[in-house]
Amino acid sequence: MAKKDIQSEKLKGFADMLKSSPAKAPIQEIRPIEQQSEHEDPKEIMKQLNVLIRGSILKAAKKHSVINDIPLKDMVDQALEAYLKSLGAIE
């Protein structure tokens, strides 16, 4: 049997298999929306902030975040809020 005939037989078998078996689409997992933290006003929308900080500060913040099971974003939000309150910039 020629190489071309072998390939066409393989392709024919593959085409028959595709026609006979139903398509299997992956099932999408549905996850609930994360709840807002207790300190957040539900009407207030979260915004993204990108800043550069010293590596040692970031390392300490990440470590504290993991040890105390607090998301880093919540910890930074709380720290900025406390700082601005101490300055009287927010209530």
C-alpha positions, 0 to 999 in steps of 0.5 A, spaced: 500 500 500 502 506 498 504 512 503 498 516 500 493 510 501 495 509 508 494 517 510 488 517 506 485 511 510 487 514 517 484 521 515 477 517 513 477 513 519 478 520 523 473 523 519 468 518 520 470 518 528 468 526 528 462 525 524 459 519 529 461 522 536 458 528 539 462 534 540 464 535 547 465 542 549 468 543 556 463 545 561 464 552 564 465 553 571 461 558 574 464 562 580 460 567 585 462 574 585 467 576 591 464 579 597 466 586 598 470 587 604 467 590 611 470 596 611 468 598 604 462 602 602 458 598 597 456 604 593 464 605 592 467 603 586 474 600 587 479 603 582 486 600 580 493 604 583 500 602 580 505 605 584 513 603 585 515 602 592 521 599 595 522 591 595 523 591 602 517 594 604 513 590 599 516 583 601 514 585 609 507 587 606 506 580 602 509 576 608 504 580 613 498 579 608 499 571 608 500 570 615 494 574 617 490 572 611 488 579 609 489 580 601 494 585 600 489 590 596 485 590 602 491 591 607 494 597 602 487 600 602 486 600 610 493 603 611 492 609 606 485 610 609 488 610 616 494 615 613 489 619 610 484 620 616 490 621 621 492 627 616 484 629 616 484 629 609 478 624 609 473 622 615 
